Amino acid sequence: MSSRRQILAFAAALFAAPALAQTPDPTPHGAPAPVPVRVALTTTEGVVVLELYPDKAPVTVANFLRYVDARKYDGAEFYRASRPATRTGLSHTDGTIALGRFAPGTAKSDFFICVGDQSYLDANPAAAGDNLGFAAFGRVVEGMEVVRRILAMPLDPQAGKGVMKGEILKAPVRIRSARRV
């Protein structure tokens, strides 16, 4: 299995205002730039530490941290391992975390972690159709071996619908906790 073009997806039945991809706002003169924020996801397979970039994706990071601080990701699951053949200034490369969406402006709590280069998920204003990409807002800084282990777990060939058919993990991986570190 190639490490390129693979995504580990997460989902929870959560509700919030949609998070939109955004261009970073310039820092007011003399004000310090926002510093990266780290979040540890403790899963049944191990710990994954994320570094989030509020200077690049302030709306998306704030949305994600709302869920972390309210402990909404506790007990949620990584449920999908996609192995198919944004305008934040971040590219979808190995370890990037981004919000999933159906249409522009519909991103809420579902996120995914890229394994390998996924730059085709970046915003591309020159492309035809929906070219807004996905809101990349951080990256894995510790625990990529955990992400790769989850991605390699067995899939249920009958589970899922449409493009997700055959990409659902037989045994979803539970997130025990998500906390700022």
URWO-V505051 format. One record per residue. SS is DSSP state (alpha for helix, beta for strand, coil for the rest). PSI is psi in whole degrees, -180 to 180 (none if undefined). D_CENTER is the distance of its C-alpha to the mean C-alpha in Angstrom with 1 decimal. Layout:
SS	PSI	D_CENTER
SS	PSI	D_CENTER
This chain:
coil	129	21.4
coil	144	20.1
coil	-5	17.0
coil	149	16.3
coil	47	14.4
beta	143	12.5
beta	137	9.1
beta	118	8.3
beta	153	7.2
beta	149	7.6
beta	150	9.9
coil	153	12.6
coil	80	15.5
coil	155	15.0
coil	137	16.5
coil	169	16.0
coil	143	16.8
coil	144	14.5
beta	132	12.4
coil	148	13.5
coil	148	12.7
coil	157	15.5
coil	136	17.8
coil	139	18.3
coil	142	21.5
coil	142	24.2
coil	131	25.0
coil	145	28.5
coil	127	31.3
coil	-15	31.8
coil	142	28.7
coil	146	26.4
coil	147	23.0
coil	139	20.2
coil	152	19.2
coil	149	15.9
beta	135	14.8
beta	142	14.0
beta	131	12.5
beta	124	13.6
beta	111	12.2
beta	113	15.4
beta	172	15.2
coil	-12	18.2
coil	-8	17.6
beta	-174	17.3
beta	137	15.5
beta	123	12.3
beta	126	12.5
beta	145	9.8
beta	121	11.5
beta	147	10.5
coil	87	12.7
coil	-19	14.5
coil	-26	17.0
coil	-36	14.8
coil	67	12.7
alpha	-41	14.8
alpha	-45	14.2
alpha	-44	10.4
alpha	-45	10.8
alpha	-42	13.8
alpha	-49	12.2
alpha	-45	9.6
alpha	-29	12.6
alpha	-44	14.8
alpha	-42	13.2
alpha	-51	13.3
alpha	-29	16.9
coil	2	18.0
coil	31	16.8
coil	-23	15.2
coil	-16	12.7
coil	124	15.8
coil	-7	16.9
coil	176	13.8
beta	147	12.9
beta	125	10.8
beta	-12	12.9
beta	141	12.3
beta	103	12.6
beta	125	13.0
coil	46	15.7
coil	146	16.9
coil	none	19.4
coil	157	12.5
coil	48	14.8
coil	-6	13.5
coil	-1	15.3
coil	141	12.4
coil	153	12.2
coil	82	9.8
coil	-179	11.6
coil	122	11.7
coil	-2	9.2
beta	139	7.0
beta	136	3.5
beta	160	3.2
beta	138	4.7
coil	159	6.8
coil	163	10.5
coil	-54	14.0
coil	163	15.9
coil	134	15.7
coil	8	15.5
coil	2	14.2
beta	137	10.6
coil	-94	10.9
coil	-18	9.1
coil	130	7.1
beta	166	3.4
beta	157	3.2
beta	127	4.7
beta	141	7.6
beta	112	11.1
coil	179	13.7
coil	128	14.1
coil	33	12.1
alpha	-16	13.9
alpha	-12	15.0
alpha	-6	11.8
coil	156	13.0
coil	142	15.2
coil	89	18.8
coil	-21	21.5
coil	-13	24.1
coil	156	22.6
coil	158	24.1
coil	-151	22.6
coil	101	19.1
coil	23	18.2
coil	-9	15.8
coil	-164	12.7
coil	153	9.1
beta	90	8.3
beta	133	7.1
beta	6	7.8
beta	-168	8.1
beta	161	8.5
beta	128	9.8
beta	-16	13.5
beta	140	14.9
coil	19	14.5
alpha	-27	13.3
alpha	-32	16.3
alpha	-44	14.9
alpha	-46	11.7
alpha	-37	14.4
alpha	-43	16.7
alpha	-44	14.4
alpha	-33	13.8
coil	-3	17.6
coil	157	18.5
coil	143	20.8
beta	155	19.9
beta	111	22.1
coil	-18	23.6
coil	-18	24.7
coil	152	21.7
coil	163	19.6
coil	155	20.8
alpha	-133	20.7
alpha	-17	18.1
alpha	-6	16.6
coil	125	20.1
coil	5	20.3
coil	7	16.6
beta	130	16.6
beta	139	17.1
beta	-39	20.7
beta	97	19.8
beta	151	16.4
beta	119	15.2
beta	138	15.6
beta	112	13.9
beta	-40	17.2
beta	155	16.1
beta	115	13.5
beta	147	15.7
beta	143	16.1
coil	none	18.0
